[in-house]
Amino acid sequence: MSGLYPDIESAEFTSSLQVSIKAIDEFEALCNQYHVGYPLPTILDKNTVARLEKVLVHYNETLETAEPMHNYLRCLMAVDSFNQTVRKHWSTFQVVYARLSLLKTRFSAWLGSLDITQLIADSPLAQEYSFVLRQSQKQSQYQMSAQEESLAAELQITGSQAWLDLYNQLTRQRRVLVEIDGETRSLLPTEAQQLGRHHDREIRRRTYEAEIASWEQLAVPLAASLNSIKGETLTLVKRRGLASPLEIALNRDHINQTTLDAMLIAVREALPDFRRYLHIRAKVLGLPILAWYDRGAILNEQGEVWSWKRAVNLIIEQFTAYSPQLGQMAERAFRDKWIDALPRAGKDSNGFCLPQRGDESRILVNYTPVFKEVSTLAHELGHAYHYMKLAQRPMLQRTPVPLTLAETASIFCETLVRQGALLNTNKGEQINILDAYLSSACNLVVDVYSVFTFEQRLFEQRKHTTLSVDALNQMMLTAQQEAYGDGLDSNMLFPYQWGRMLLYYIETFYNYPYTFGLLFGLGLYACYKAEPESFRTKYDDLLTLTGMDCAAELAARFNINICTPDFWRLGLNLIQQDIERFQVLVS
């Protein structure tokens, strides 16, 4: 982070923070001057067009300063939840940043009163932002009055955002107490995850029980957070006239219900394949059936050690083989130290990548020397490449990338590295690599299906009452039993998955996009293997356009129809082929 500012107490940071706040203040003043958010005449004149163009330009300029500042503080919060100075600046900036959300709402309402088709015809600048303007106008259909939206934005700071901050503070400081060799050890969550892969099943069982105990200690405040966040969502859904919280996600992700239904049909069909993978895994481990804590056990104890240096070399090699530009981006990320790699106390246990100034990104992982973490690193670097491609676009044409398309480059890069690793390792390590991949795919399809089902039912129940810890646990266990079926021991599941799922506390239905991203990315990889030369240019164009069209239209550039189950079956069939390959290797 010191490549951006020397530290958070530096004059450089203070100056940039003031610039960001001033930009938001000035944009708000402009919106007030032009009555943005209040009804305008439906007949467009030159003055209205000129005002719209000035607002668009100023909006972009504001985002160019505010978004990097927001992401910078998010990164610092994630790497050290104990840092009170960072927390102070984060809290201060959140109050200011929340006004941007309100200004976006006002902008949408303003557009809702205009003839967008005529506006686009009258203004070359509006034509460049036609998709953004049409999406904003669409959002205006689901808005409360300007006064109500203003109040909602202010209350969210002390409502859902405060509950999320509490969640982050509690979970980032969580410790797992595991007894090993007669000694009780206080472990970081990432250290406990490593023990979850231990060859000794008794150690895995103890770690699983310790994990449950650690979440049980936090369960009451986390349940209060979850109930409050989902309750707020339901209140706003009702007041805005939406059919359900799922409609928020579909609009956000630039897809329709038909597309989601098509994907879910294919997923339900494929559940038996994943259960078969889990049965194969149980057989290799000499078990009649897997418990939850057996899912990550390393199958081959003689697996290779993936040192940091080896991981870096493999990623650069495979990225460069696909595209020199992709390889150069990875080299730059490692050389310029964009990556916070090692686990430690107070650090977020979830990996992520966030764009920073220009075409730079910052990546957080918790690296350990196993191939699964190599894959995670490649995944996050894929996000960085996507952000680099988007950097050539104005901020309004790239922010935010819909969640359904945000995983495109990350899954693709992960696949490149996995395929390269499989060509250069022995049989035992091939088993580990394939197993790590299939385990991840199982999480992204089967587990995501369970947490999606849970969230649907949570919203239905939350309409009528707050849910106790016991009720949340039982609802989660039921969803897991339905998804995993006989693939896992139904008496050894994980009831506190609702607490572990950070995404429940951030976004509405921030789960199915991961399944979408996996299967969409696999479909694109199949296109690359079929026509490698023509693919590269189309692929880079796709990445630059992910904020400028809906998912179905972008997919159509590859002659893909995402509105039918057949497309989603293609990606699932590729996973099935890897299950077959895995079965042959372990036989």
N, C-alpha and C positions, 0 to 999 in steps of 0.2 A: 504493500500500500504506500510505502514511502516514495515510490516512483510517481505517485500522484501528488502527495503533499508530504513534507518532511515528517509531520505528525499533526495530531488534531489540535495542538496548542499553538501551531505555527501561524505566522502572519499571513502566509499564503492561503492556508485553509480559511482563516477568519475573513480574508478578503473575498474569497470565492463564495463563502456562505452568505456574506452581505450582498454580493452580486445576485445570487440566486433569489434571495428574499426580495430584493429590489425589483427583479424581473417579474416576479409574481405580483407584487404591489402595482407595478405599472400596467401589467396586463389586466388586472382587475379594474384599475382606473379607466382604461380604454373601454372595457366591456360596460362599465357604468355609463361612460360618456355616450356610447352608441346604443344604450338600452338593450344590450344583449340579454336575452332571456325574457323579453317582453314582446307581445304581439306586434308585428310589423305589417304594413299593407301587403296584400298578396300580389299586387301588381309591382313588378320590379322596375326601378328606375336607375339611372346612372349613379345616383348617390348611394343607393342601397348596395349596388354591386361594388362600388369603391370602398364602402365600409367593410363589406365582407372580405374583400381582398386584404385590406389592412389588418383585420382581425386574424386572418389566416397567417400572414407573415409574422405578426407579433406572437401568435400562439406558438409557432415553430421556434422562434427565438427564446421564448420562455422555457419551453421544454428542453431546449439544448443546454440550458444551465441547470434547471431544476432536477432533471432525471439523473444526470451523473452525480449530483450532490446526494440525492436520495439513495442511490446505489452504493456510493462510497460509505455512507453511514450505516447502511444495512450490512455491508461487509464487515465493518469494524464491530458492529453488534454481534455478528455471527462468530467472530474469532475469539471474542473475550466478553462473555456476558457479565463478568465481574467488574468491568471498567465503568466506574460511575461517571467519569467525564464524558465518555462516549454516550452513555445513557442520557445525560443531561442535554447534549447537543441533539440527539435523536428525538427526544421528547419535544424540544423547542421547534425543530424543523418540521416535525409531524403536524403541528398546529398550522403552520404556514402552508405546508404541502397539501393539507386537506382542502384548502381553498381552491387549489387547482382542480380537484375532483368536482367541486361545486361549479366552477367556471365551465368545465366540460359539460355539465348538465345544462347550464344556462345556454351554452352554445348550441346544444342539440335542440333545446326548446325553440331557440331563435330560428334555426333551420326548419323546424317543423311548421313554421308559419309562412315559409317561402315556397315558391314554385321552383324546386331544385332543377328540374329539366330545363326550364327557361334560364335559370341562373348559369348552369353549365354551358348552355348555348351562347350566353352573353359574355362569359368571362373565360379566357384561356387559362387563367390561374385556377379557377374553379374546376375546369375540365381536368387539370392535373390531379385534383383531389376528389374526383367524382365518386370513387368508392367510399372514401372517408365521409364525404358529405351525405351520401345516400344512407350509409350506416347510422350516422348521427341523426338524420331525420327519422329513421326507423326507431331509434331509441326514444325519440321525443314522444312517441305514442304512449310510452310507459313512464311518464313523469308526473309528479305531483305539481302543485303550484310552485312558483319561484320561492315563496316564503317557506313552504313546507320542505322543499329540497334543501334550502339553506339551513333550516333547523336540523334536518336529518344529518347533514354533513358535519355540523358542529357536534351533535350528540354522539356520532360514531367515534369521535376522539376519546370520549369517556365511556363509550359503550364497547362495540366489537373490537376496536383497536386496542383499548385498554385490556380487554380480556385476552386478546392475542399476545400482548406484551407480557401479561402474567404467565400465560402458557409457556412462552419462550424462556422466561426467567427461571421457572420451575424445572422445565425439562432439560435445559442446558446445564443446570447444576446438579442434575440427577446423578446418583452413584448407585452401583449395584454391589451388594454385599454377598460374596460367594465364599463358601468354605471349601478350601483345597488343602489336602494333606494336614488336616486338623487346624488350619489357620484361616481365619476370616479375612478376606481381602476386599478392600474398597476399590472397585473398578470403575473406570470411565465406561460409558455406554459402548464406545467403540471397542474397548478391551473385552467387554462382555460378549460382543458380537463375534470376536475372534475365538473366544472359548466355545461359542455355539457351533464352531466348526471342528472342535477337538475330536480326535479319534476315539477317546474314551467316552462311552455313552453315559456313564455315571456323572462325569463332569458336565456333559451337555445338559443332563437332567437337572443337576443342581443349579446350573446357570439359568436355565429356563424358570425354575422355581424362584430364584433370586430376582430375575427380571419381573416376574409377576408381583413379587413382594414390593419391589421398588415402585412399580406403577400403582399398586394398591395404596401406598402411602400418599400418593399425589391425587388419588382418584376423586376425592370430594371437590377440591378446587378446579380440577380439570372438567368434571361433570358440570359444575356451575358455569365454567367458561363456555363449554359446548352448548349447553342449554340456552345461555344468553345470546351467543352469536347466532345460533339457528333461529331463536325466537325473534331477534331483530330482523333477520332476513325475511321471515314469514310476515312480519308486520309490514315491511316495505313492499313485499310482493303484493299483498292485499291492497295497500293504499295506491300502488301504481297500476293496478288492474291487470297484472300478469296472471296467467292460468296456474302456474306453479313455479317453485324455485328452479326446476329444470329448464324452464324457458329462459331464465337469466343465462344459464350456461350455454344453451344452444345459440343464443344471440351473440354472446361473448366469443364463442368458438367458430362462428361463421359457418355453421352447419344447420341442417334441419332435422326434424324428428325422424324422417324417412331414412336418412343416412345413419343415425344412431341405431335405429331399429334393425337395419340391415346388418350392421356390425355385431349387434347383440345376438341376432339369430345365428350368425356364423360362430360366435364365441360359445354359445350354448351347445351347438353341434360338436364343438371341439373339446369340450370338457372331458369326455371319456379318454381322449388321447393323452391329456395331461395326467389323468389318473393312472393311465398305463405307465407313463414315465415314472410316477411316484412308486408304483408297484415294482418296476425294474430296480429302482434305487433301493427299496426295502430289501429286495432279494440280494443285491450286492452287499448290503450291510448285514445280511444274515438275520433279518427281522421279518416277522409275519406281516407287519404293517408299520408305517412311519408314524411317529409322534411329531407334534409341531417342532420339537427341538431336534429332530433328526434331519430336517430339510436341508440344513447347511453343512452337515457332517462331511468332511473330506473323504472321498472314496478311496483315493490312492495316496497312502501315507508317504510314498516315495516321490511325490510330486515335486516339480522343479521350483526353485526359489526365484521369484521375480523381483530382483533388486530394482531400486529406483533407476539406476543407470540402464539396466536391461529393458525396463519398461519404456524409457525415453527413446532408446535406440529403435525398438520395435515400432513404436508409434510414428516416429519420423520416417522410418523406412517405408512403412505401409502407406502412410499419407502421401509421401513423395511419389511412390509407384503409381498411385491413382492420379495425383495432380501435383506438380511442383509448387503451385501456389498454396495448396493445402499444407504441404510439407514445410514450406517457408514460414507459414503462420505458426505451426507447432514449434519450430526452432526458435522463433521469436518469443513465444510464450515461455519456453523453458529458459532461454537466455536472459530475458528481462524480468524473470521471476514473477510471473502473473499468478503463480499457484501457491496457495498455503496448503502444504501436503500432510503434515504430521498431526495425529490426534493429541489432544491435551485437555486438561480440565477447563470448563467454561466455554469450550468450542462447540459449535453446532455439529451434530453427528450426521446431518444430511448434506450430501454433496450438492453444489450448485455452481452456476456460472452467471455473472452479471456483467452487462456492458458498462464501460466507463467512458472517459472522454475519447473523442475521435473514434478510431477503430479498435481501441484496446478493450480487453476484458479482464476480469479477475475471477479466479476459480478457487473453490474450497473443496478439498477432499480429505479423507482420513486414510492415508495410504498405509497398507501393510503388504508384505512381499508375496502376495498370491495373485493369480491371474484375474480373479474377479475385480480386484482394485485397478489392475491395468485397464480392464474394460471400462470401469467407471471413469478413469482418467481420459480415455479416448472419447467417451461419451460427452464429457464436459468440454473438451477441446472442440468437439463438433459444434456445440453451442457457440463457442468463441468464433469459429469460422462463419457460422450463420450471422452473428452480430457484425463481423467484419464486412460481409457482403451487404448487409442492411445499412451500414454506415454511409454508403454513398447516397442514400435516400434522405430527404428531409424527415425530421422527427415524426411528423404527423403521418407519414407514409410507412413508418416502421414500428410505431408504438401504439398499442402493444401488439406483438405477434400473437395471433390466436393460439390457444393452448394446443389445439389439435395439430397445428403445423409447427409448433415450437420444438417438437422432438424429431423433426425430419432429419436434420443434419447430424444430430447426436446418435441416433440409431444407425444411420448410414456409416458414420465413422467407426462406431463400435463394431459393426459388421466387418468392415475392412480389416481392422486389427485382429479380430478373432479368426478370420479366414487365413490371414497371414501367419498367425501363431500356430494354427493347426498343421501348416505345411512344414514347420521347422521344429517339431517336438516329437518325443518318443510316444509310444502307445499309452503309457501311464499318464503322461501329461495331457495327451489328447482327451482322455477320459475326463480329467479334471476340468479342462477348458470347455468341453461340450456340456458337462454337468453344470458348471457355473452358468453357462448361457441358458440351458434349459430351465435351471432353477430361477433365473431372472425372468425368462419368458413366462414361466408358471406364475410368478408374482404379478407380472404385468397383464396377464390375462385372467387367471383364476382368482388370485387374491384381489385384483382390482374389481372383478365381477362381484366378489363378496362385499367389498367396501362400498361399491356403488349401490348394491341392494340394501345394505345397511343404511346408507344416507337417505335413500328413498323412504324407507320405513321410519327413520328418525324424524323426517319432516312431517310425515303423516301423524305420528304420535305426538309430536311437539305442538301441533295445532290445538291439542286438547289439554295437555298437561306437561309439566316438567318431568324429566325422566331421572330416576335414581341411578346410582352406580350399578345396582343389581339389574335393573331393567336394561341399561345400556349393555352390560355384559351378556345378558341372555340374548338380546337382539343380535349382538355380534356373533355369538356362538351359533345361532340359528343360520345366519347368513354364511358363515364359514362351512357349516355342515352341508348346506345346499350346494355350495360351489365345489368343495373338495370331494364330496361324496365318500366313497370307500377308499379314496387315495390316502387319507390320513385318519388316524385313530380319533374318533369323535369325542373321546374322553380326554384327549390331550391336545386341545386347540389353544387359542390365545384370546381370552375374553377382553383383554385391555387393548386390543388393536385400535379401538376408537380413541384411546389416549395417545398411542404411538403415532397416529396419523396426523402429522402437522397440517396437512393439506385441508383437513376438515375445518381448521380454525382460520384458514386464510381465505379460501374461495369456496363458492358453491359448486358442488360436483366437480372438484378438481381431481378426478380419478379416471374416468373413462378416456380423457385425452391421452393418457399414457398407453392404453391399449391401442387407440387410434394411431399414435405415433409409432409404436412398434410395428404394427401391421402395414402401415403406409410406408415406413422406411424400408421394410423387407420387400415390399412391392417395387419400390424404386431401385433397390439393389438388383432385383431380378431384371429390371429394364436395363440397368448398366451392364450386366453380364451378357445380355442379348445384343446390345448395340453400344459398345463402350465409347467409340469415338464421338458419335452424335449425342450421346447422353450428357457429356460433361458440360457443354455450353447450356443445354436446356436446364440442367440441374442448377447451375449457378444463377440462371435467370429466375428459376423457381424460388430460390432462396431470397433473392432481392425483392420478389413480388408478394411475399407472404403476408404483408400488411395491406395489400392493394386489391385483393379479390377474395371471393369466398373459396372454401376448400374444394368444392365440386368443380368450379371453373378452372382452378389451378391444376387439379388432377387431370382435367380433360386435355391439358397440353401434352400429356403422356398417353392419351387415348384411354384413360382410366375412368370408369364410372363407379364412384364410391357409394352410389345410392342403391346398389344391389348387393346381396350377400356373396355373389360370385367373386367380386374383387377381394373381399375380406377372407374368403376361403383360400385364395392364392397364398397369402402370407402364412396362414395357419397350416397349409399343406407343406410349406417349406420347413416349419417347425416340426411337423410330423415326420418329415424325411430325416431331420436331425435326431429325432427320437429313435428312428430305425437304426441310424448309424451308431448311436450311443449303445443300443441294445447289442449290436454286433460286436462292438469293442469290449463290452463287459462280459460277453458270453465265454 
